[in-house]
Amino acid sequence: MKSVKLTLGAALLSGVASTAMAADKEVHFIMCGGEVRAADQAVVDQFEADYEGVKVNLEAVPWGTCQDKSLTLAAAGDPPSIAYMGSRTLRQLAKNDLIVPAEIDPSTPYQPGVLNTVTVEGTAWGYPHAFSTKALYLNCDIIEASGQACEAPATWDAMYDLAKGVVDNTDAAGVGLAGKDFDNTMHQFLNYLYSNGGAVIDSASGKNMLDSKETRETLEFYGKLVDVAQDGPTAWERDQLRDLFNDGQIAMYVSGPWGHNQHNEGINQKVVPVPAGPSGTSGSILITDSIVVFKGSGHEDLAQELAKRITSGDSQYDLDSSWGLTPILDYSKLGKEDLYYADGIWPTFTASIATGGPEPLVEDFKSLQSVFTNMVQGIILKDDTVDNLVTIAAEELDDAL
């Protein structure tokens, strides 16, 4: 654990003097990911200049153990004061009365759909702090070697035809598909579902929306892509698809903005929107990590203040721009100019925000993951019909909610 002494000043956001509140308080801040980024550390440093009498124990914990640690401490009655963790945990934390609602200013200019990633039945339980959308990466060298123009496929049919042309005329697979028992198998599927107008859970009512025409169309297309994909998709997850892309073994796959800098320099790559399905427009899964305030630490007020600061305009912009994240706020509304996401690959990743959908929030994320893995693997392996697989998945989702 890394201890950081924070000198906290005399006023909260309300401007009320808080010396008594702040005196001799110890705040436990768990930061998932195993590191503290410079933008977040700068907020902590400013906190040090503004307050007195508070010591913050800032603990960076790897993702593999971080969320379980936070949950275990909270369930045992010794919660951290504040934590940075995946928004996927929010429903579980809220339903078990382990966290308090986020005090989000309604005038905060979040990008469309971002608050849906932290909202359970109308209540926001976390402050969104890291955000990603997805797009389709094309290896133009492979596509052009197949005798085709390297142009964005606007529809699923066009994407399939492009992939089929690669398979028929080169040694590469047309597309990389994720089907491994891993969370991004669900994420990959949802990129297509949200590009077909589909939904999983209604964030306002909590209603199960999976059993739909849109889901059936998406699963049918996923099964069709198997014919032009790499061998054995059930053995592959998204980061491994990146390796296939770098090795010239697949012509396209879906990933986030970080993928652009993870690809070999010699690849002639193009970033384009996820193609639209027959019932929708191009979209993306919207995934956030959040700052959450735990219940029972005895100084939730301090934790809320720190959460607001670390997710505020300037602080958040510094994190987004330095980390290379999809912008979580509409920074033009905050007066920012020369925006880092105004050109290059960024317009593709920002265009899908308004039409994207959230990572579903359930109490047991592993159960949710299994719902989608079973359905996707079922169509990849041709174990059952599309209709039966979707019907079963919807029933399993009912059990997970």
N, C-alpha and C positions, 0 to 999 in steps of 0.2 A: 504494500500500500504506500502510496506517495502522499505525504501530508503537506498541504499548502496552507500557510497562515494567511487568512484574508482579513484585511483591515476594513471593516465596514463602517460607513459614514452615518450620519445622523438622521437620514430621512428615507422613507419608503417612497413608492410611486405616488402615494397620496400626499406626500410632503409632510406628514406628521412625524415629529421627532420620535426616534425609535431606539435611543440609547439603552433604555431598560430592556427592551425586547431583544436587542442584539447582544447584550453583554454576556460573555462567557458561554456562548452557544457553540456546539460542535455539530457541523453539518456533514453527513456522509453522502458523497456524490459518487455513484457508480457510473463509469463511462464504458459502455460496451464497445468492443472493437480492439481493445488492447493498446490504444494510444490516445493521447490528447492532442488534437489538432491545434495549430497555432492560433487560428481564429477563435476557438473556444477558450484557449489559455489567455488570450488578450482580454476577454470578458472577465475572467477570474481575476486578472491583474487589476482591472479597473475597479472591480468589486473591492479589492484590497485597499484601493485608494479612497473608497467612499464610505466604508463602514468600519466600526471598531468592535472588538470583543468577540469576534466569531472566528472559529477555526474550521476550515473545510478540509476533510479528509477525502482527497480526490483519488479514486481507485480505478485504474484502467484495467479492464478484465477482458480476455479474449471472448469472441462471440460464442465459441463452443460451450462455455460454462457460465457466461455472464447472466443471461436471462434466468436460468435456473437458480443461480445464486441469489439474485434479487428476489425472486419469488419465495425461495426457502427462508430468507431472512424475514421477509414480511409475514409469512405464514407463522413463523416462530415468535412473532411479537417484537422483533428487533429490526424494523424496516430501515432501509436507507432513507435519507431525507428526500433524495432526488436521484433520478437515473436517466441515462440516455439509452434507449432500447428500441427494439422493433415494435412498430405500432400493432403488429399482429397479436401482441400480448394484452392489449388494452381491454378487450371484452372479459378475458379471464380475470384480470386484476380488478376491474370494476365490479363484476358479478360477485367476487369474493370480498368486496368492501375493503380493498387494500390500498386504493388510491383515491384522491379527491379530484373533482372535475377541474379542467384547465380553465383559467380565467382569461379567455381570449377576447381581446378588444374586437368587437364586431366590425370596426372600420379597418382592420388589418387587411391589406389587399392580397390575400392568398390567391394563387392561381386557381382556376375553376377545378372543382373536384378534390382539391387537396384536403379540405376539412372532412370530406367523407371518409378519408382514410383513418381518421381518429375519432369518428363519431359512432356511438352505439345508441340506437333508438332515440336520436335527437340530442344527445349530450356528448360534447367533446371532452375526451378524457386525457388527451396529451397535446403538447405543443409541437406541431410538425417541425422537424429540424433538418432532415436530409431527404431528398426527393429524387426519384428517377422515373423516366419514361423509357420506352423501347422503340427501336426502328429496325429495318431490314438492311443488313449489310450485303453488298454485292461484290464479288470478285470479278471485275470487268475483264481481266485477262482470260479467265476461264470462259466467261460468257461469250466474248468475242472470238475465242478459239473455236467455239461451237458454231460459228457462223451467224450469231445473233447480235443485235445491237444491245449495248449495256444501258438499258433504259428502265426506269421504275415501272414495275407491273402494278397497274392501278387496281386490278381485281384479282380474286383468287384464281379464276380461270387463266388469266394472263400469267400469274406466278407459276401455276402448274405447267403451262406450255413452255415457259422459259426454262424451268427445271428439266422438263422432258427433253428439250433440245440439247441441254448439256449432257444428259445421260446418253442420248442417242449418238452424240458426235464427239465426245471426249471420254477420258478415263475417270473423270470426276463424278461425284454424286451431285444432283441438282440442288439439294437443300439439306441442311442439317436439322434433325429433329431430336428433341429431348424427350426421353421416355423412361429414364432411370427413376428408382424410388428415391426421389429427392425433391426439395421444395420447388426448384425452378422448372420441373416438369409441369406443375400446376401453373406457374407463371407464364411459361411459353404458351400453354393452351389458352390462357386468359387473354393474351395479346390478340389471338385470333377471335375469341369469343366477343371481346369488346369492340373489335373491328367488324363485328356482324350484328351490332345492336343488342347483344345479349347482356344478361345480368346474373348475379349469383345471390346476393342478399340485399334487400332494400335497407339502406342505412337508417332511414327514418322509422320504419315499422319493424324491421328485423325479419320480414317475410322472406321465405325461401323462394327464389325466382329461377332456379336452375332448370326445372322441368319445362322446357320451352322449345319452340320451333328453331329458335336461334342457336340453342345448344346442340340440337340434333344436326343442323346444317354444319356447324363448326366441327363436330366430331366426325361427321362423314368426310369433310375436307381433310382433316388430320389423317384419317385412314387412307385417303387417296394419295396424300403426300408420301406415304410409306414407300410407294412404288418408285419414287424418284429421290429417295433419301439414302443416307449412308446405311451400310449393313447393320442390322441389330439395334434399332433406336432405343430399345429398353435398357441397353448397357451404357447409354450416354447421357450426361447432363450438360448444361449450357457452357460452362467453362471448358469442357472437353471439345465442344463444337468449335470454340475459338481456335483450339489447337489444330483441328481438322482444316479450318479455314486458312490458318497460317501455312499449313503443309500443302495447300492446293488440292485438297481432297473433296471439298464441298464448294459450291458456287455461291451459296447464300445462307444466312441464318439470322436470327433475331437476337439483338443484345442491346445494352445501354450505351450511353455516350462514352463511357470509359473504354469500350471496345476499340474505338478508333485509334487510340494510342497504344493499344496492346497488340495490334496487328503488325506484321513484318513491314518494314519500310518499303520494301520492293513491290508490295501488292498494290495494284491499281484498284483501289476500293472506292465504292460509292455508297452513301447512306441515303436510304429512301424510306418513305412511310410504309408501315405494315399494310399490305393490300386490303381493300375493303371486301367484305363478304356480301352475299346477295341481299342481306337484310339490314346492312349498316353502312357506316362510313369508316374510314381509316381511324383507328384508335390505338390504345395501349393500356397495359396495366399501369396503374399509378401506385407506387410503393413509397411509403415514408417510414423513417425512424423518428421517434419522438422523445421529447423531454417529459417525464412524468413526475408528479409529486406524490409521494407516498403518505398514507394516513398513519398517524400515531407516532410520528417522530417527536412531537412536542413543539416543533417550529415550522409548521407548514407555511406560515407567512413568509419566512425567509426563503424557503424553497420556491414558493411561487414567484417571489421577486427575482431570484436567480434565473428561474425558467423563462420569465418574460424578457430579461436582459439578453440571455444567450440566444434567444430566437427573434430578437428585434431586428429592425431594418438594416442598420449598418453592420451589426454583428453577423446577421444571417447572410447578407450579401458577401461579406468577407469569406464566410465558410463556403458558400455555393461557388463563388468564382475561383477560389484557391483550390478547392477539391475537384472541380469540374463536374458539378451536379446540375441537373435540370433546375432552373430557377424556381424556388418554392413560392416566391412572392412576385407580384408584378411591380418590379422596382422602378419602372417609369412613373408610377403613381406616387412614389416616394421621392421623386425629383432626381433620380439617378440618370446620368447621361453616359454616352459611350459604353453601352451595356455589353458585357462579355458575350452574351448569347444572341447578339443582333445579327451575326453572320456566320460563315463557315457551316459546320454540320448542325448548328443549334436550331435554326428554324424548323428542321425536320422533327427534332425532339420536343420543341415547344408547341408545334401545330397539333399534336395529338392530345394535349392536356385536356382541352375542352370536351373531347369525344371519348376520353378514356374512362376506365372504371377502377375502383379501389381493390386492393388486396382484401379479400373477405375477412371479417373479424369474427372469430368464434372463440369459445372458451378453451377448446383443445385443438391447437393448430395441427398436431400430428394426425388427428382424425380427419381434419379438413384435407390435409395433404393426401391422405389415403383415398378419400373420395375421388379426387382427380387422378391420382396415379392409377387406381384400379380401372377407372373409365378409359383413360388414355392407353394404358397397356392392353386393355381388353380389345380395343379397336386395332392397335398395332399388330397384335398377335392373332386377330380375327377370331377371338374366343366367343363372340356373341354379336348380335345385331346392334346397330346404332340405337334403335328405339329401346331395346331392353337395357343397354348399358346406361343410357341417360336416365331411364326410369329408376334403375337401381341406385345410381349416383344421387338422384334427388332424394330418395328415401334415406340413404346414408347421411346426407346433409341434414335432413330433419333430425336425425339422431344426434348430430354433432352440435346443433344449435341449442 
